[in-house]
Amino acid sequence: MLHIVNKSPFQTSTLQSCLRMAQPGNALLLIEDGVYGATVGSAMESVIREACATLKVYALRPDLDARGVLGKLIDGVTAVDYDGFVDLTVEYKTSHSWL
C-alpha cells in the first residue's frame, strides 16, 4: 500500500496516525506540507528515520523545492518528481490519502 500524507506533522497528527497503521513493506509519500516531516533537525526526524527501517519513504521533490527544504532531506528518504509519483501509484496497487 502507498500511504500519501499532505499535512504538516507540526499542525496535525495525520503523519503519526499513518505511521501507526502502515505495515512493513508499505510506502509513504509525503507531499505538499507533509514534506516538512522529512527534514533534518525537525521534531519528526527520529520518527521518520525509524519508519525508513520498515517502509519505503518518499517526498515529492517539487514540494520540497517550493518550501526551500530540498537540501534538508533526511537520509533514507527518496525525493521523487511527478513522474516518480505516478510510478509509485502503479507499483502499489492500493493507496490511501491521509486527510
N, CA, C and O atoms as a printed pandas DataFrame, in Angstrom:
     atom_number atom_name residue_name chain_id  residue_number  x_coord  y_coord  z_coord
0              1         N          MET        A               1    0.836   -1.177    0.000
1              2        CA          MET        A               1    0.000    0.000    0.000
2              3         C          MET        A               1    0.882    1.241    0.000
3              4         O          MET        A               1    1.934    1.276    0.638
4              5         N          LEU        A               2    0.433    2.250   -0.725
5              6        CA          LEU        A               2    1.078    3.558   -0.745
6              7         C          LEU        A               2    0.262    4.500    0.126
7              8         O          LEU        A               2   -0.915    4.741   -0.143
8              9         N          HIS        A               3    0.886    5.030    1.163
9             10        CA          HIS        A               3    0.256    5.998    2.055
10            11         C          HIS        A               3    0.720    7.386    1.618
11            12         O          HIS        A               3    1.917    7.614    1.442
12            13         N          ILE        A               4   -0.218    8.309    1.445
13            14        CA          ILE        A               4    0.099    9.657    0.985
14            15         C          ILE        A               4   -0.344   10.645    2.062
15            16         O          ILE        A               4   -1.510   10.675    2.456
16            17         N          VAL        A               5    0.611   11.452    2.529
17            18        CA          VAL        A               5    0.331   12.434    3.582
18            19         C          VAL        A               5    0.670   13.823    3.051
19            20         O          VAL        A               5    1.782   14.069    2.583
20            21         N          ASN        A               6   -0.309   14.730    3.131
21            22        CA          ASN        A               6   -0.087   16.088    2.626
22            23         C          ASN        A               6   -0.134   17.149    3.717
23            24         O          ASN        A               6    0.051   18.329    3.418
24            25         N          LYS        A               7   -0.369   16.780    4.947
25            26        CA          LYS        A               7   -0.478   17.746    6.044
26            27         C          LYS        A               7    0.838   17.839    6.817
27            28         O          LYS        A               7    1.537   16.840    6.992
28            29         N          SER        A               8    1.162   19.028    7.269
29            30        CA          SER        A               8    2.353   19.227    8.094
30            31         C          SER        A               8    2.210   18.452    9.399
31            32         O          SER        A               8    1.167   18.520   10.050
32            33         N          PRO        A               9    3.245   17.719    9.785
33            34        CA          PRO        A               9    3.177   16.997   11.057
34            35         C          PRO        A               9    3.223   17.934   12.261
35            36         O          PRO        A               9    3.069   17.495   13.401
36            37         N          PHE        A              10    3.434   19.213   12.007
37            38        CA          PHE        A              10    3.504   20.190   13.085
38            39         C          PHE        A              10    2.173   20.913   13.277
39            40         O          PHE        A              10    2.046   21.774   14.148
40            41         N          GLN        A              11    1.172   20.552   12.450
41            42        CA          GLN        A              11   -0.154   21.135   12.569
42            43         C          GLN        A              11   -1.231   20.091   12.836
43            44         O          GLN        A              11   -2.268   20.401   13.422
44            45         N          THR        A              12   -0.988   18.853   12.408
45            46        CA          THR        A              12   -1.957   17.775   12.617
46            47         C          THR        A              12   -1.219   16.506   13.035
47            48         O          THR        A              12    0.009   16.444   12.968
48            49         N          SER        A              13   -1.960   15.510   13.459
49            50        CA          SER        A              13   -1.360   14.218   13.826
50            51         C          SER        A              13   -1.519   13.193   12.705
51            52         O          SER        A              13   -1.384   11.991   12.936
52            53         N          THR        A              14   -1.802   13.661   11.512
53            54        CA          THR        A              14   -2.041   12.768   10.373
54            55         C          THR        A              14   -0.867   11.837   10.115
55            56         O          THR        A              14   -1.062   10.635    9.940
56            57         N          LEU        A              15    0.349   12.372   10.087
57            58        CA          LEU        A              15    1.522   11.536    9.816
58            59         C          LEU        A              15    1.701   10.481   10.902
59            60         O          LEU        A              15    1.990    9.325   10.594
60            61         N          GLN        A              16    1.537   10.856   12.145
61            62        CA          GLN        A              16    1.669    9.889   13.236
62            63         C          GLN        A              16    0.611    8.786   13.113
63            64         O          GLN        A              16    0.920    7.613   13.323
64            65         N          SER        A              17   -0.611    9.143   12.779
65            66        CA          SER        A              17   -1.667    8.153   12.593
66            67         C          SER        A              17   -1.325    7.214   11.449
67            68         O          SER        A              17   -1.504    6.001   11.558
68            69         N          CYS        A              18   -0.844    7.766   10.373
69            70        CA          CYS        A              18   -0.446    6.965    9.222
70            71         C          CYS        A              18    0.630    5.961    9.614
71            72         O          CYS        A              18    0.536    4.778    9.286
72            73         N          LEU        A              19    1.638    6.431   10.308
73            74        CA          LEU        A              19    2.750    5.557   10.671
74            75         C          LEU        A              19    2.316    4.449   11.627
75            76         O          LEU        A              19    2.889    3.360   11.603
76            77         N          ARG        A              20    1.330    4.703   12.453
77            78        CA          ARG        A              20    0.808    3.651   13.342
78            79         C          ARG        A              20    0.120    2.546   12.540
79            80         O          ARG        A              20    0.150    1.382   12.939
80            81         N          MET        A              21   -0.492    2.901   11.424
81            82        CA          MET        A              21   -1.261    1.940   10.632
82            83         C          MET        A              21   -0.443    1.276    9.516
83            84         O          MET        A              21   -0.788    0.184    9.064
84            85         N          ALA        A              22    0.611    1.915    9.082
85            86        CA          ALA        A              22    1.413    1.385    7.970
86            87         C          ALA        A              22    2.063    0.064    8.363
87            88         O          ALA        A              22    2.517   -0.114    9.493
88            89         N          GLN        A              23    2.096   -0.847    7.412
89            90        CA          GLN        A              23    2.675   -2.170    7.616
90            91         C          GLN        A              23    4.046   -2.245    6.949
91            92         O          GLN        A              23    4.289   -1.552    5.961
92            93         N          PRO        A              24    4.950   -3.082    7.478
93            94        CA          PRO        A              24    6.243   -3.253    6.820
94            95         C          PRO        A              24    6.052   -3.599    5.338
95            96         O          PRO        A              24    5.196   -4.405    4.972
96            97         N          GLY        A              25    6.864   -2.973    4.514
97            98        CA          GLY        A              25    6.760   -3.179    3.072
98            99         C          GLY        A              25    5.884   -2.155    2.372
99           100         O          GLY        A              25    5.911   -2.048    1.146
100          101         N          ASN        A              26    5.105   -1.398    3.143
101          102        CA          ASN        A              26    4.318   -0.304    2.570
102          103         C          ASN        A              26    5.245    0.838    2.201
103          104         O          ASN        A              26    6.429    0.834    2.535
104          105         N          ALA        A              27    4.683    1.814    1.506
105          106        CA          ALA        A              27    5.430    3.021    1.158
106          107         C          ALA        A              27    4.692    4.233    1.692
107          108         O          ALA        A              27    3.468    4.230    1.824
108          109         N          LEU        A              28    5.462    5.269    1.997
109          110        CA          LEU        A              28    4.926    6.541    2.470
110          111         C          LEU        A              28    5.422    7.630    1.532
111          112         O          LEU        A              28    6.623    7.758    1.298
112          113         N          LEU        A              29    4.500    8.405    1.000
113          114        CA          LEU        A              29    4.848    9.541    0.157
114          115         C          LEU        A              29    4.374   10.809    0.842
115          116         O          LEU        A              29    3.185   10.978    1.111
116          117         N          LEU        A              30    5.310   11.692    1.119
117          118        CA          LEU        A              30    4.996   12.988    1.722
118          119         C          LEU        A              30    4.897   14.024    0.614
119          120         O          LEU        A              30    5.814   14.175   -0.193
120          121         N          ILE        A              31    3.771   14.738    0.583
121          122        CA          ILE        A              31    3.550   15.770   -0.430
122          123         C          ILE        A              31    3.089   17.050    0.256
123          124         O          ILE        A              31    2.784   17.055    1.449
124          125         N          GLU        A              32    3.043   18.128   -0.509
125          126        CA          GLU        A              32    2.596   19.430   -0.013
126          127         C          GLU        A              32    3.295   19.729    1.314
127          128         O          GLU        A              32    4.512   19.562    1.401
128          129         N          ASP        A              33    2.575   20.163    2.350
129          130        CA          ASP        A              33    3.209   20.488    3.630
130          131         C          ASP        A              33    3.682   19.255    4.394
131          132         O          ASP        A              33    4.412   19.380    5.377
132          133         N          GLY        A              34    3.280   18.080    3.958
133          134        CA          GLY        A              34    3.759   16.855    4.580
134          135         C          GLY        A              34    5.264   16.679    4.472
135          136         O          GLY        A              34    5.866   15.980    5.286
136          137         N          VAL        A              35    5.884   17.312    3.467
137          138        CA          VAL        A              35    7.336   17.164    3.277
138          139         C          VAL        A              35    8.133   17.724    4.445
139          140         O          VAL        A              35    9.290   17.347    4.634
140          141         N          TYR        A              36    7.539   18.617    5.233
141          142        CA          TYR        A              36    8.260   19.147    6.398
142          143         C          TYR        A              36    8.654   18.041    7.371
143          144         O          TYR        A              36    9.630   18.186    8.107
144          145         N          GLY        A              37    7.917   16.952    7.382
145          146        CA          GLY        A              37    8.239   15.835    8.263
146          147         C          GLY        A              37    9.499   15.096    7.875
147          148         O          GLY        A              37   10.041   14.337    8.678
148          149         N          ALA        A              38    9.976   15.301    6.661
149          150        CA          ALA        A              38   11.148   14.582    6.157
150          151         C          ALA        A              38   12.417   15.416    6.229
151          152         O          ALA        A              38   13.377   15.145    5.508
152          153         N          THR        A              39   12.433   16.430    7.092
153          154        CA          THR        A              39   13.588   17.322    7.133
154          155         C          THR        A              39   14.470   17.066    8.357
155          156         O          THR        A              39   13.992   16.782    9.455
156          157         N          VAL        A              40   15.759   17.178    8.119
157          158        CA          VAL        A              40   16.759   17.038    9.179
158          159         C          VAL        A              40   16.556   18.160   10.196
159          160         O          VAL        A              40   16.342   19.317    9.832
160          161         N          GLY        A              41   16.627   17.802   11.457
161          162        CA          GLY        A              41   16.512   18.783   12.521
162          163         C          GLY        A              41   15.091   19.034   12.985
163          164         O          GLY        A              41   14.873   19.771   13.946
164          165         N          SER        A              42   14.123   18.431   12.315
165          166        CA          SER        A              42   12.733   18.627   12.728
166          167         C          SER        A              42   12.408   17.681   13.885
167          168         O          SER        A              42   13.135   16.723   14.148
168          169         N          ALA        A              43   11.317   17.967   14.560
169          170        CA          ALA        A              43   10.864   17.118   15.658
170          171         C          ALA        A              43   10.489   15.719   15.178
171          172         O          ALA        A              43   10.418   14.789   15.982
172          173         N          MET        A              44   10.249   15.562   13.883
173          174        CA          MET        A              44    9.854   14.261   13.327
174          175         C          MET        A              44   11.040   13.453   12.806
175          176         O          MET        A              44   10.856   12.323   12.352
176          177         N          GLU        A              45   12.236   13.998   12.860
177          178        CA          GLU        A              45   13.382   13.321   12.242
178          179         C          GLU        A              45   13.571   11.895   12.747
179          180         O          GLU        A              45   13.715   10.979   11.938
180          181         N          SER        A              46   13.574   11.683   14.051
181          182        CA          SER        A              46   13.806   10.331   14.575
182          183         C          SER        A              46   12.667    9.388   14.197
183          184         O          SER        A              46   12.900    8.206   13.943
184          185         N          VAL        A              47   11.448    9.898   14.156
185          186        CA          VAL        A              47   10.290    9.078   13.781
186          187         C          VAL        A              47   10.411    8.632   12.319
187          188         O          VAL        A              47   10.161    7.471   11.997
188          189         N          ILE        A              48   10.792    9.553   11.448
189          190        CA          ILE        A              48   10.932    9.215   10.028
190          191         C          ILE        A              48   12.117    8.275    9.816
191          192         O          ILE        A              48   12.024    7.337    9.024
192          193         N          ARG        A              49   13.220    8.511   10.508
193          194        CA          ARG        A              49   14.366    7.593   10.392
194          195         C          ARG        A              49   13.961    6.181   10.805
195          196         O          ARG        A              49   14.353    5.210   10.158
196          197         N          GLU        A              50   13.190    6.063   11.861
197          198        CA          GLU        A              50   12.705    4.753   12.322
198          199         C          GLU        A              50   11.775    4.136   11.277
199          200         O          GLU        A              50   11.847    2.937   11.011
200          201         N          ALA        A              51   10.906    4.950   10.687
201          202        CA          ALA        A              51    9.985    4.452    9.659
202          203         C          ALA        A              51   10.742    3.918    8.452
203          204         O          ALA        A              51   10.298    2.964    7.813
204          205         N          CYS        A              52   11.874    4.524    8.137
205          206        CA          CYS        A              52   12.665    4.089    6.980
206          207         C          CYS        A              52   13.180    2.655    7.133
207          208         O          CYS        A              52   13.564    2.025    6.147
208          209         N          ALA        A              53   13.188    2.145    8.348
209          210        CA          ALA        A              53   13.645    0.768    8.578
210          211         C          ALA        A              53   12.655   -0.263    8.052
211          212         O          ALA        A              53   13.051   -1.375    7.701
212          213         N          THR        A              54   11.361    0.093    7.992
213          214        CA          THR        A              54   10.354   -0.880    7.563
214          215         C          THR        A              54    9.523   -0.421    6.373
215          216         O          THR        A              54    8.846   -1.228    5.738
216          217         N          LEU        A              55    9.572    0.870    6.070
217          218        CA          LEU        A              55    8.803    1.432    4.956
218          219         C          LEU        A              55    9.743    2.061    3.940
219          220         O          LEU        A              55   10.865    2.451    4.266
220          221         N          LYS        A              56    9.274    2.151    2.724
221          222        CA          LYS        A              56    9.956    2.976    1.735
222          223         C          LYS        A              56    9.352    4.368    1.870
223          224         O          LYS        A              56    8.141    4.542    1.737
224          225         N          VAL        A              57   10.196    5.351    2.132
225          226        CA          VAL        A              57    9.709    6.700    2.389
226          227         C          VAL        A              57   10.170    7.619    1.260
227          228         O          VAL        A              57   11.345    7.647    0.894
228          229         N          TYR        A              58    9.211    8.366    0.720
229          230        CA          TYR        A              58    9.458    9.276   -0.393
230          231         C          TYR        A              58    8.915   10.658   -0.049
231          232         O          TYR        A              58    8.011   10.800    0.775
232          233         N          ALA        A              59    9.481   11.669   -0.693
233          234        CA          ALA        A              59    8.969   13.028   -0.575
234          235         C          ALA        A              59    8.954   13.634   -1.974
235          236         O          ALA        A              59    9.870   13.405   -2.764
236          237         N          LEU        A              60    7.936   14.390   -2.274
237          238        CA          LEU        A              60    7.773   14.974   -3.597
238          239         C          LEU        A              60    8.739   16.152   -3.765
239          240         O          LEU        A              60    8.634   17.165   -3.073
240          241         N          ARG        A              61    9.672   15.995   -4.692
241          242        CA          ARG        A              61   10.739   16.973   -4.915
242          243         C          ARG        A              61   10.212   18.386   -5.194
243          244         O          ARG        A              61   10.721   19.336   -4.599
244          245         N          PRO        A              62    9.216   18.567   -6.070
245          246        CA          PRO        A              62    8.733   19.934   -6.298
246          247         C          PRO        A              62    8.207   20.604   -5.023
247          248         O          PRO        A              62    8.338   21.818   -4.863
248          249         N          ASP        A              63    7.616   19.820   -4.121
249          250        CA          ASP        A              63    7.120   20.384   -2.868
250          251         C          ASP        A              63    8.268   20.696   -1.913
251          252         O          ASP        A              63    8.227   21.699   -1.202
252          253         N          LEU        A              64    9.285   19.848   -1.894
253          254        CA          LEU        A              64   10.483   20.139   -1.103
254          255         C          LEU        A              64   11.137   21.427   -1.594
255          256         O          LEU        A              64   11.509   22.299   -0.809
256          257         N          ASP        A              65   11.262   21.517   -2.899
257          258        CA          ASP        A              65   11.900   22.685   -3.512
258          259         C          ASP        A              65   11.091   23.958   -3.254
259          260         O          ASP        A              65   11.658   24.999   -2.922
260          261         N          ALA        A              66    9.780   23.875   -3.405
261          262        CA          ALA        A              66    8.920   25.047   -3.214
262          263         C          ALA        A              66    8.985   25.570   -1.779
263          264         O          ALA        A              66    8.777   26.760   -1.537
264          265         N          ARG        A              67    9.270   24.687   -0.838
265          266        CA          ARG        A              67    9.327   25.085    0.570
266          267         C          ARG        A              67   10.754   25.342    1.043
267          268         O          ARG        A              67   10.977   25.645    2.215
268          269         N          GLY        A              68   11.716   25.221    0.137
269          270        CA          GLY        A              68   13.112   25.518    0.467
270          271         C          GLY        A              68   13.771   24.510    1.383
271          272         O          GLY        A              68   14.710   24.853    2.101
272          273         N          VAL        A              69   13.295   23.262    1.374
273          274        CA          VAL        A              69   13.852   22.258    2.278
274          275         C          VAL        A              69   14.481   21.069    1.548
275          276         O          VAL        A              69   14.781   20.052    2.173
276          277         N          LEU        A              70   14.681   21.184    0.257
277          278        CA          LEU        A              70   15.255   20.075   -0.509
278          279         C          LEU        A              70   16.615   19.666    0.045
279          280         O          LEU        A              70   16.924   18.475    0.100
280          281         N          GLY        A              71   17.419   20.622    0.450
281          282        CA          GLY        A              71   18.747   20.334    0.985
282          283         C          GLY        A              71   18.740   19.778    2.397
283          284         O          GLY        A              71   19.801   19.435    2.920
284          285         N          LYS        A              72   17.590   19.678    3.025
285          286        CA          LYS        A              72   17.471   19.190    4.404
286          287         C          LYS        A              72   16.815   17.815    4.483
287          288         O          LYS        A              72   16.358   17.408    5.550
288          289         N          LEU        A              73   16.767   17.103    3.368
289          290        CA          LEU        A              73   16.087   15.812    3.330
290          291         C          LEU        A              73   16.826   14.775    4.174
291          292         O          LEU        A              73   18.044   14.638    4.068
292          293         N          ILE        A              74   16.094   14.055    5.002
293          294        CA          ILE        A              74   16.659   13.009    5.861
294          295         C          ILE        A              74   17.215   11.882    4.999
295          296         O          ILE        A              74   16.589   11.473    4.021
296          297         N          ASP        A              75   18.400   11.378    5.366
297          298        CA          ASP        A              75   18.958   10.207    4.691
298          299         C          ASP        A              75   17.974    9.055    4.807
299          300         O          ASP        A              75   17.415    8.807    5.876
300          301         N          GLY        A              76   17.767    8.359    3.710
301          302        CA          GLY        A              76   16.816    7.250    3.698
302          303         C          GLY        A              76   15.489    7.619    3.067
303          304         O          GLY        A              76   14.702    6.743    2.705
304          305         N          VAL        A              77   15.235    8.926    2.933
305          306        CA          VAL        A              77   14.027    9.407    2.258
306          307         C          VAL        A              77   14.420    9.741    0.820
307          308         O          VAL        A              77   15.401   10.446    0.583
308          309         N          THR        A              78   13.654    9.233   -0.124
309          310        CA          THR        A              78   13.944    9.435   -1.541
310          311         C          THR        A              78   13.053   10.531   -2.103
311          312         O          THR        A              78   11.831   10.490   -1.960
312          313         N          ALA        A              79   13.676   11.510   -2.742
313          314        CA          ALA        A              79   12.913   12.562   -3.411
314          315         C          ALA        A              79   12.463   12.040   -4.775
315          316         O          ALA        A              79   13.255   11.456   -5.515
316          317         N          VAL        A              80   11.197   12.253   -5.101
317          318        CA          VAL        A              80   10.653   11.840   -6.396
318          319         C          VAL        A              80    9.979   13.037   -7.060
319          320         O          VAL        A              80    9.464   13.935   -6.394
320          321         N          ASP        A              81    9.997   13.023   -8.387
321          322        CA          ASP        A              81    9.283   14.057   -9.141
322          323         C          ASP        A              81    7.872   13.553   -9.439
323          324         O          ASP        A              81    7.464   12.502   -8.945
324          325         N          TYR        A              82    7.139   14.303  -10.243
325          326        CA          TYR        A              82    5.752   13.893  -10.535
326          327         C          TYR        A              82    5.698   12.555  -11.277
327          328         O          TYR        A              82    4.791   11.756  -11.045
328          329         N          ASP        A              83    6.664   12.307  -12.168
329          330        CA          ASP        A              83    6.697   11.005  -12.837
330          331         C          ASP        A              83    6.914    9.888  -11.821
331          332         O          ASP        A              83    6.325    8.813  -11.935
332          333         N          GLY        A              84    7.771   10.151  -10.819
333          334        CA          GLY        A              84    8.002    9.171   -9.759
334          335         C          GLY        A              84    6.752    8.929   -8.933
335          336         O          GLY        A              84    6.501    7.806   -8.496
336          337         N          PHE        A              85    5.972    9.970   -8.718
337          338        CA          PHE        A              85    4.688    9.861   -8.008
338          339         C          PHE        A              85    3.773    8.908   -8.783
339          340         O          PHE        A              85    3.158    8.015   -8.200
340          341         N          VAL        A              86    3.691    9.105  -10.074
341          342        CA          VAL        A              86    2.860    8.228  -10.914
342          343         C          VAL        A              86    3.376    6.799  -10.847
343          344         O          VAL        A              86    2.592    5.858  -10.725
344          345         N          ASP        A              87    4.701    6.631  -10.928
345          346        CA          ASP        A              87    5.289    5.291  -10.854
346          347         C          ASP        A              87    4.916    4.593   -9.540
347          348         O          ASP        A              87    4.645    3.393   -9.525
348          349         N          LEU        A              88    4.906    5.344   -8.451
349          350        CA          LEU        A              88    4.534    4.756   -7.155
350          351         C          LEU        A              88    3.088    4.300   -7.152
351          352         O          LEU        A              88    2.773    3.251   -6.591
352          353         N          THR        A              89    2.204    5.072   -7.770
353          354        CA          THR        A              89    0.794    4.667   -7.806
354          355         C          THR        A              89    0.589    3.429   -8.666
355          356         O          THR        A              89   -0.370    2.684   -8.468
356          357         N          VAL        A              90    1.481    3.210   -9.611
357          358        CA          VAL        A              90    1.413    1.998  -10.424
358          359         C          VAL        A              90    2.008    0.813   -9.656
359          360         O          VAL        A              90    1.456   -0.288   -9.675
360          361         N          GLU        A              91    3.124    1.046   -8.990
361          362        CA          GLU        A              91    3.806   -0.020   -8.243
362          363         C          GLU        A              91    2.955   -0.553   -7.096
363          364         O          GLU        A              91    2.903   -1.762   -6.867
364          365         N          TYR        A              92    2.292    0.343   -6.376
365          366        CA          TYR        A              92    1.461   -0.052   -5.241
366          367         C          TYR        A              92    0.014   -0.025   -5.695
367          368         O          TYR        A              92   -0.527    1.038   -6.001
368          369         N          LYS        A              93   -0.599   -1.167   -5.739
369          370        CA          LYS        A              93   -1.948   -1.311   -6.312
370          371         C          LYS        A              93   -3.011   -0.563   -5.520
371          372         O          LYS        A              93   -4.044   -0.189   -6.073
372          373         N          THR        A              94   -2.771   -0.343   -4.238
373          374        CA          THR        A              94   -3.723    0.424   -3.439
374          375         C          THR        A              94   -2.990    1.619   -2.814
375          376         O          THR        A              94   -1.801    1.556   -2.502
376          377         N          SER        A              95   -3.735    2.689   -2.649
377          378        CA          SER        A              95   -3.162    3.861   -1.987
378          379         C          SER        A              95   -4.201    4.444   -1.035
379          380         O          SER        A              95   -5.407    4.260   -1.202
380          381         N          HIS        A              96   -3.699    5.142   -0.050
381          382        CA          HIS        A              96   -4.579    5.778    0.925
382          383         C          HIS        A              96   -4.062    7.185    1.158
383          384         O          HIS        A              96   -2.918    7.374    1.573
384          385         N          SER        A              97   -4.898    8.162    0.893
385          386        CA          SER        A              97   -4.557    9.554    1.166
386          387         C          SER        A              97   -5.055    9.900    2.551
387          388         O          SER        A              97   -6.250    9.812    2.830
388          389         N          TRP        A              98   -4.141   10.292    3.415
389          390        CA          TRP        A              98   -4.474   10.629    4.792
390          391         C          TRP        A              98   -4.867   12.093    4.846
391          392         O          TRP        A              98   -4.064   12.969    4.527
392          393         N          LEU        A              99   -6.092   12.356    5.246
393          394        CA          LEU        A              99   -6.606   13.728    5.281
394          395         C          LEU        A              99   -6.674   14.271    6.691
395          396         O          LEU        A              99   -7.085   15.413    6.894
